[in-house]
């Protein structure tokens, strides 16, 4: 199944995932041949160059004949179009030619050159429709170039013109907004709120955004963000019992099991269910959390959900519910107490947790959930610092 999963992505979205898999040593010779064939099929000579670089230390690749032919044809096309652009002076006419030139560079995986073309086109444009088209191109190209800061800037500009275009780019804006939001723990709530806008009742074969996220990705990362940030009741309403979300989720067998166990509060199974999603993480480009970090945070959140359902918590019963040892449960609850996440006492004789301020349970519950949410921010800081090195 997983060998076929990469086919849920298209164009450069599939190529970059092949590259990631090769870089991590996760695919064999057959998959490498598939990757090379796909770059030829899409005429993406830039993608082939990156594939070649990814395997250069273990398997040097010769320049294929198709790449040489495409390279020569590309040179001739670019040369002719650049000559035409130089003799064109009207802003809109010139912009159309520059967009055409950017299309040629994008098709062949030369995203930096395509960005340069589009920037030249929009710098003096007054036509709002054409500006919106330029910003749409710049968002796409900067995502491909992994320049997320610039992609965000141009997405905001595109959004400001979307109403003028008759909401021509609304679906695209929502998908890219979701993609950018799942990258940062500070915007996980935004990503969750976008789920209703990015899910669809359409068949997965009609999914339009495989260059960025697969039909299944929406459900996988939407579910994980829901489990990390939302209350149980909220997730039941917006994920489990939401037919539009389930249209995506039900295409992932592991998610069907996870959502069913979560609905029934089968705490001992939930973390194992999440672990089963790890196989999909090899195709992940944008959700900047490790599966182990996600599991630990979800378990902490499930602990909170469980203990706040009772005035007195029998830790022996809780240990059985979660499939953990009594020592693990006691240690976790002691951490909550010492870090002032909850106001409670542990009875070492009866192995029970007793809340102190029963009349402040709601506020304590909210504070506890916030503390769990903050637990994943440390790993995010590393990601953001890494981004800053490439965004400018």
MIRO-287215 format. One record per residue (C-alpha): residue number from 1; residue in one letter; x negated, y negated, z. Coordinates in nm, 3 decimals, m for minus. Example, Ala and Ser with C-alpha at 12.3 -4.5 7.8 and 13.67 -1.06 7.14 Angstrom:
2
PT  nr rest    east   north      up
PT   1    A  m1.230   0.450   0.780
PT   2    S  m1.367   0.106   0.714
end
This chain:
392
PT  nr rest    east   north      up
PT   1    X   0.000   0.000   0.000
PT   2    X  m0.269  m0.250   0.102
PT   3    X  m0.455  m0.201  m0.228
PT   4    X  m0.143  m0.330  m0.403
PT   5    X  m0.075  m0.608  m0.155
PT   6    X  m0.322  m0.844  m0.323
PT   7    X  m0.091  m0.841  m0.625
PT   8    X   0.154  m1.050  m0.421
PT   9    X  m0.082  m1.340  m0.494
PT  10    X  m0.143  m1.488  m0.837
PT  11    X  m0.402  m1.687  m1.032
PT  12    X  m0.671  m1.842  m0.813
PT  13    X  m0.481  m1.736  m0.502
PT  14    X  m0.561  m1.375  m0.592
PT  15    X  m0.916  m1.446  m0.706
PT  16    X  m1.017  m1.626  m0.385
PT  17    X  m0.884  m1.334  m0.182
PT  18    X  m1.089  m1.092  m0.390
PT  19    X  m1.388  m1.313  m0.316
PT  20    X  m1.318  m1.311   0.058
PT  21    X  m1.278  m0.934   0.060
PT  22    X  m1.606  m0.892  m0.128
PT  23    X  m1.787  m1.134   0.103
PT  24    X  m1.668  m0.932   0.404
PT  25    X  m1.749  m0.595   0.244
PT  26    X  m1.384  m0.487   0.257
PT  27    X  m1.340  m0.354  m0.098
PT  28    X  m1.512  m0.094  m0.310
PT  29    X  m1.630  m0.065  m0.669
PT  30    X  m1.279  m0.004  m0.808
PT  31    X  m1.146  m0.322  m0.650
PT  32    X  m1.451  m0.514  m0.774
PT  33    X  m1.371  m0.404  m1.129
PT  34    X  m1.011  m0.517  m1.076
PT  35    X  m1.137  m0.855  m0.955
PT  36    X  m1.362  m0.898  m1.259
PT  37    X  m1.082  m0.793  m1.495
PT  38    X  m0.846  m1.042  m1.332
PT  39    X  m1.091  m1.331  m1.375
PT  40    X  m1.115  m1.237  m1.744
PT  41    X  m0.736  m1.215  m1.773
PT  42    X  m0.695  m1.562  m1.623
PT  43    X  m1.004  m1.701  m1.806
PT  44    X  m1.131  m1.828  m1.471
PT  45    X  m1.506  m1.858  m1.529
PT  46    X  m1.545  m2.053  m1.205
PT  47    X  m1.383  m1.766  m1.019
PT  48    X  m1.618  m1.519  m1.185
PT  49    X  m1.916  m1.730  m1.077
PT  50    X  m1.796  m1.712  m0.717
PT  51    X  m1.737  m1.337  m0.744
PT  52    X  m2.088  m1.294  m0.879
PT  53    X  m2.231  m1.496  m0.592
PT  54    X  m2.034  m1.294  m0.336
PT  55    X  m2.190  m0.964  m0.448
PT  56    X  m2.530  m1.095  m0.561
PT  57    X  m2.722  m0.945  m0.269
PT  58    X  m2.593  m0.592  m0.325
PT  59    X  m2.481  m0.573  m0.688
PT  60    X  m2.623  m0.825  m0.939
PT  61    X  m2.372  m0.884  m1.221
PT  62    X  m2.464  m0.967  m1.580
PT  63    X  m2.287  m1.248  m1.760
PT  64    X  m2.003  m1.081  m1.954
PT  65    X  m1.948  m1.159  m2.319
PT  66    X  m1.599  m1.296  m2.254
PT  67    X  m1.740  m1.558  m2.018
PT  68    X  m1.989  m1.675  m2.280
PT  69    X  m1.714  m1.707  m2.542
PT  70    X  m1.482  m1.892  m2.308
PT  71    X  m1.767  m2.119  m2.197
PT  72    X  m1.844  m2.215  m2.556
PT  73    X  m1.475  m2.275  m2.636
PT  74    X  m1.439  m2.480  m2.317
PT  75    X  m1.735  m2.698  m2.414
PT  76    X  m1.581  m2.773  m2.753
PT  77    X  m1.237  m2.852  m2.608
PT  78    X  m1.378  m3.082  m2.340
PT  79    X  m1.604  m3.262  m2.583
PT  80    X  m1.318  m3.333  m2.826
PT  81    X  m1.083  m3.448  m2.552
PT  82    X  m1.341  m3.674  m2.387
PT  83    X  m1.401  m3.842  m2.723
PT  84    X  m1.027  m3.904  m2.760
PT  85    X  m1.004  m4.043  m2.406
PT  86    X  m1.284  m4.290  m2.472
PT  87    X  m1.093  m4.436  m2.766
PT  88    X  m0.762  m4.460  m2.579
PT  89    X  m0.686  m4.779  m2.382
PT  90    X  m0.322  m4.763  m2.266
PT  91    X  m0.307  m4.653  m1.901
PT  92    X  m0.026  m4.401  m1.948
PT  93    X  m0.162  m4.258  m2.273
PT  94    X  m0.507  m4.229  m2.119
PT  95    X  m0.362  m4.066  m1.805
PT  96    X  m0.182  m3.804  m2.014
PT  97    X  m0.510  m3.711  m2.183
PT  98    X  m0.691  m3.699  m1.849
PT  99    X  m0.419  m3.470  m1.711
PT 100    X  m0.464  m3.249  m2.016
PT 101    X  m0.839  m3.242  m1.954
PT 102    X  m0.782  m3.157  m1.587
PT 103    X  m0.558  m2.868  m1.695
PT 104    X  m0.842  m2.725  m1.900
PT 105    X  m1.086  m2.752  m1.609
PT 106    X  m0.833  m2.608  m1.363
PT 107    X  m0.749  m2.314  m1.588
PT 108    X  m1.117  m2.223  m1.597
PT 109    X  m1.177  m2.266  m1.224
PT 110    X  m1.365  m2.596  m1.241
PT 111    X  m1.166  m2.768  m0.968
PT 112    X  m1.408  m3.047  m0.881
PT 113    X  m1.414  m3.161  m1.243
PT 114    X  m1.033  m3.141  m1.258
PT 115    X  m1.007  m3.356  m0.943
PT 116    X  m1.234  m3.617  m1.099
PT 117    X  m1.013  m3.627  m1.411
PT 118    X  m0.693  m3.678  m1.212
PT 119    X  m0.846  m3.946  m0.989
PT 120    X  m0.947  m4.136  m1.301
PT 121    X  m0.591  m4.104  m1.432
PT 122    X  m0.410  m4.235  m1.123
PT 123    X  m0.645  m4.518  m1.031
PT 124    X  m0.470  m4.773  m1.257
PT 125    X  m0.129  m4.608  m1.313
PT 126    X   0.187  m4.806  m1.243
PT 127    X   0.430  m4.536  m1.358
PT 128    X   0.560  m4.371  m1.039
PT 129    X   0.660  m4.045  m1.207
PT 130    X   0.313  m4.005  m1.351
PT 131    X   0.156  m4.100  m1.017
PT 132    X   0.364  m3.832  m0.845
PT 133    X   0.245  m3.579  m1.104
PT 134    X  m0.112  m3.686  m1.032
PT 135    X  m0.071  m3.649  m0.655
PT 136    X   0.087  m3.305  m0.707
PT 137    X  m0.220  m3.202  m0.907
PT 138    X  m0.457  m3.344  m0.646
PT 139    X  m0.288  m3.154  m0.364
PT 140    X  m0.319  m2.825  m0.554
PT 141    X  m0.678  m2.884  m0.661
PT 142    X  m0.796  m2.987  m0.316
PT 143    X  m0.635  m2.676  m0.165
PT 144    X  m0.825  m2.465  m0.419
PT 145    X  m1.140  m2.658  m0.334
PT 146    X  m1.074  m2.602   0.038
PT 147    X  m1.069  m2.975   0.102
PT 148    X  m0.770  m2.980   0.335
PT 149    X  m0.817  m3.334   0.462
PT 150    X  m0.784  m3.477   0.112
PT 151    X  m0.500  m3.237   0.031
PT 152    X  m0.310  m3.379   0.330
PT 153    X  m0.371  m3.738   0.216
PT 154    X  m0.238  m3.672  m0.134
PT 155    X   0.052  m3.465   0.002
PT 156    X   0.162  m3.769   0.203
PT 157    X   0.144  m3.984  m0.110
PT 158    X   0.344  m3.730  m0.307
PT 159    X   0.604  m3.712  m0.032
PT 160    X   0.646  m4.091  m0.041
PT 161    X   0.743  m4.066  m0.410
PT 162    X   0.949  m3.747  m0.400
PT 163    X   1.286  m3.919  m0.364
PT 164    X   1.201  m4.136  m0.665
PT 165    X   1.136  m3.822  m0.872
PT 166    X   1.473  m3.675  m0.778
PT 167    X   1.311  m3.439  m0.525
PT 168    X   1.123  m3.265  m0.803
PT 169    X   0.842  m3.162  m0.569
PT 170    X   1.037  m3.094  m0.247
PT 171    X   0.987  m2.714  m0.243
PT 172    X   0.617  m2.755  m0.317
PT 173    X   0.581  m3.020  m0.044
PT 174    X   0.748  m2.791   0.212
PT 175    X   0.529  m2.491   0.124
PT 176    X   0.204  m2.689   0.140
PT 177    X   0.318  m2.860   0.461
PT 178    X   0.374  m2.514   0.611
PT 179    X   0.034  m2.395   0.484
PT 180    X  m0.142  m2.693   0.641
PT 181    X   0.058  m2.663   0.965
PT 182    X  m0.035  m2.298   1.029
PT 183    X  m0.403  m2.395   1.017
PT 184    X  m0.387  m2.599   1.336
PT 185    X  m0.248  m2.501   1.675
PT 186    X  m0.139  m2.860   1.731
PT 187    X   0.104  m2.830   1.437
PT 188    X   0.237  m2.479   1.504
PT 189    X   0.569  m2.628   1.616
PT 190    X   0.591  m2.816   1.286
PT 191    X   0.526  m2.491   1.099
PT 192    X   0.805  m2.319   1.291
PT 193    X   1.045  m2.603   1.214
PT 194    X   0.961  m2.573   0.843
PT 195    X   1.056  m2.206   0.825
PT 196    X   1.414  m2.275   0.722
PT 197    X   1.287  m2.491   0.433
PT 198    X   1.027  m2.246   0.303
PT 199    X   1.228  m1.924   0.328
PT 200    X   1.465  m1.824   0.050
PT 201    X   1.731  m1.573  m0.043
PT 202    X   1.551  m1.513  m0.373
PT 203    X   1.383  m1.182  m0.451
PT 204    X   1.010  m1.167  m0.375
PT 205    X   0.941  m1.112  m0.747
PT 206    X   1.073  m1.464  m0.809
PT 207    X   0.840  m1.623  m0.553
PT 208    X   0.679  m1.934  m0.707
PT 209    X   0.393  m2.003  m0.468
PT 210    X   0.166  m1.698  m0.490
PT 211    X  m0.130  m1.924  m0.564
PT 212    X  m0.113  m2.032  m0.200
PT 213    X   0.092  m1.795   0.018
PT 214    X   0.267  m1.469  m0.057
PT 215    X   0.638  m1.408   0.001
PT 216    X   0.538  m1.188   0.297
PT 217    X   0.289  m1.441   0.442
PT 218    X   0.576  m1.675   0.525
PT 219    X   0.732  m1.408   0.747
PT 220    X   0.407  m1.278   0.898
PT 221    X   0.269  m1.613   1.012
PT 222    X   0.614  m1.755   1.085
PT 223    X   0.674  m1.464   1.324
PT 224    X   0.337  m1.499   1.496
PT 225    X   0.386  m1.872   1.546
PT 226    X   0.736  m1.810   1.681
PT 227    X   0.605  m1.554   1.931
PT 228    X   0.329  m1.793   2.036
PT 229    X   0.535  m2.109   2.077
PT 230    X   0.908  m2.037   2.115
PT 231    X   1.135  m1.894   2.380
PT 232    X   1.280  m1.546   2.331
PT 233    X   1.631  m1.675   2.267
PT 234    X   1.506  m1.922   2.005
PT 235    X   1.320  m1.647   1.819
PT 236    X   1.624  m1.421   1.825
PT 237    X   1.832  m1.695   1.662
PT 238    X   1.582  m1.836   1.412
PT 239    X   1.384  m1.523   1.323
PT 240    X   1.555  m1.197   1.411
PT 241    X   1.918  m1.291   1.335
PT 242    X   1.838  m1.534   1.052
PT 243    X   1.929  m1.360   0.726
PT 244    X   1.719  m1.597   0.514
PT 245    X   1.407  m1.537   0.724
PT 246    X   1.480  m1.163   0.730
PT 247    X   1.485  m1.166   0.350
PT 248    X   1.109  m1.224   0.378
PT 249    X   1.041  m1.027   0.698
PT 250    X   1.217  m0.711   0.584
PT 251    X   0.961  m0.673   0.302
PT 252    X   0.695  m0.607   0.570
PT 253    X   0.764  m0.272   0.746
PT 254    X   0.546  m0.361   1.045
PT 255    X   0.743  m0.682   1.100
PT 256    X   1.075  m0.496   1.101
PT 257    X   0.949  m0.282   1.389
PT 258    X   0.798  m0.578   1.575
PT 259    X   1.111  m0.791   1.554
PT 260    X   1.332  m0.502   1.667
PT 261    X   1.107  m0.427   1.967
PT 262    X   1.086  m0.796   2.053
PT 263    X   1.465  m0.835   2.044
PT 264    X   1.501  m0.543   2.285
PT 265    X   1.223  m0.670   2.516
PT 266    X   1.014  m0.357   2.466
PT 267    X   0.712  m0.529   2.619
PT 268    X   0.487  m0.224   2.615
PT 269    X   0.522  m0.202   2.236
PT 270    X   0.511  m0.567   2.126
PT 271    X   0.134  m0.618   2.139
PT 272    X   0.071  m0.288   1.961
PT 273    X   0.324  m0.396   1.697
PT 274    X   0.133  m0.722   1.648
PT 275    X  m0.192  m0.524   1.619
PT 276    X  m0.041  m0.343   1.319
PT 277    X  m0.036  m0.675   1.132
PT 278    X  m0.415  m0.692   1.139
PT 279    X  m0.435  m0.521   0.799
PT 280    X  m0.272  m0.830   0.644
PT 281    X  m0.529  m1.063   0.800
PT 282    X  m0.789  m0.959   0.544
PT 283    X  m0.586  m1.160   0.291
PT 284    X  m0.543  m1.455   0.525
PT 285    X  m0.700  m1.787   0.428
PT 286    X  m0.513  m2.041   0.635
PT 287    X  m0.400  m1.904   0.974
PT 288    X  m0.708  m1.983   1.179
PT 289    X  m0.661  m1.738   1.465
PT 290    X  m0.807  m1.393   1.521
PT 291    X  m0.562  m1.109   1.575
PT 292    X  m0.708  m1.038   1.920
PT 293    X  m0.662  m1.399   2.027
PT 294    X  m0.303  m1.392   1.904
PT 295    X  m0.231  m1.065   2.091
PT 296    X  m0.377  m1.198   2.418
PT 297    X  m0.170  m1.516   2.398
PT 298    X   0.149  m1.330   2.308
PT 299    X   0.095  m1.093   2.602
PT 300    X   0.050  m1.391   2.837
PT 301    X   0.369  m1.543   2.702
PT 302    X   0.558  m1.215   2.745
PT 303    X   0.434  m1.203   3.105
PT 304    X   0.581  m1.551   3.158
PT 305    X   0.910  m1.455   2.992
PT 306    X   0.932  m1.150   3.218
PT 307    X   0.845  m1.299   3.557
PT 308    X   1.076  m1.597   3.519
PT 309    X   1.371  m1.362   3.475
PT 310    X   1.341  m1.263   3.845
PT 311    X   1.323  m1.435   4.182
PT 312    X   1.104  m1.151   4.310
PT 313    X   0.890  m0.952   4.067
PT 314    X   0.802  m0.591   4.144
PT 315    X   0.456  m0.563   3.989
PT 316    X   0.467  m0.183   3.976
PT 317    X   0.778  m0.203   3.760
PT 318    X   0.620  m0.479   3.551
PT 319    X   0.308  m0.268   3.494
PT 320    X   0.522   0.016   3.361
PT 321    X   0.722  m0.222   3.140
PT 322    X   0.405  m0.356   2.977
PT 323    X   0.206  m0.034   2.976
PT 324    X  m0.067  m0.204   3.183
PT 325    X  m0.232  m0.109   3.510
PT 326    X  m0.116  m0.262   3.836
PT 327    X  m0.461  m0.420   3.871
PT 328    X  m0.427  m0.591   3.529
PT 329    X  m0.087  m0.733   3.622
PT 330    X  m0.204  m0.853   3.964
PT 331    X  m0.511  m1.018   3.813
PT 332    X  m0.306  m1.200   3.548
PT 333    X  m0.050  m1.328   3.799
PT 334    X  m0.325  m1.436   4.040
PT 335    X  m0.476  m1.641   3.756
PT 336    X  m0.140  m1.810   3.701
PT 337    X  m0.119  m1.897   4.070
PT 338    X  m0.477  m2.021   4.109
PT 339    X  m0.454  m2.234   3.794
PT 340    X  m0.125  m2.381   3.921
PT 341    X   0.071  m2.246   3.626
PT 342    X   0.327  m2.099   3.868
PT 343    X   0.404  m2.165   4.234
PT 344    X   0.429  m1.822   4.389
PT 345    X   0.273  m1.582   4.637
PT 346    X   0.170  m1.220   4.597
PT 347    X   0.260  m0.973   4.871
PT 348    X  m0.035  m0.732   4.874
PT 349    X   0.161  m0.472   5.074
PT 350    X   0.478  m0.451   4.862
PT 351    X   0.300  m0.557   4.539
PT 352    X   0.561  m0.818   4.466
PT 353    X   0.542  m1.173   4.330
PT 354    X   0.760  m1.421   4.521
PT 355    X   0.832  m1.768   4.381
PT 356    X   0.796  m2.055   4.625
PT 357    X   0.997  m2.336   4.464
PT 358    X   1.310  m2.161   4.342
PT 359    X   1.493  m2.487   4.272
PT 360    X   1.228  m2.597   4.018
PT 361    X   1.223  m2.280   3.809
PT 362    X   1.320  m2.444   3.479
PT 363    X   1.040  m2.702   3.493
PT 364    X   0.795  m2.439   3.614
PT 365    X   0.891  m2.217   3.321
PT 366    X   0.833  m2.501   3.073
PT 367    X   0.493  m2.577   3.229
PT 368    X   0.396  m2.213   3.217
PT 369    X   0.482  m2.185   2.847
PT 370    X   0.281  m2.500   2.776
PT 371    X  m0.018  m2.350   2.957
PT 372    X   0.002  m2.037   2.741
PT 373    X   0.027  m2.246   2.424
PT 374    X  m0.289  m2.435   2.518
PT 375    X  m0.478  m2.108   2.556
PT 376    X  m0.541  m2.084   2.180
PT 377    X  m0.676  m2.436   2.136
PT 378    X  m1.040  m2.357   2.217
PT 379    X  m1.085  m2.137   1.911
PT 380    X  m0.910  m2.403   1.702
PT 381    X  m1.174  m2.664   1.789
PT 382    X  m1.439  m2.455   1.614
PT 383    X  m1.224  m2.435   1.300
PT 384    X  m1.161  m2.808   1.292
PT 385    X  m1.530  m2.887   1.332
PT 386    X  m1.604  m2.649   1.046
PT 387    X  m1.343  m2.821   0.827
PT 388    X  m1.496  m3.161   0.892
PT 389    X  m1.819  m3.047   0.729
PT 390    X  m1.645  m2.983   0.395
PT 391    X  m1.362  m3.235   0.378
PT 392    X  m1.558  m3.542   0.274
end
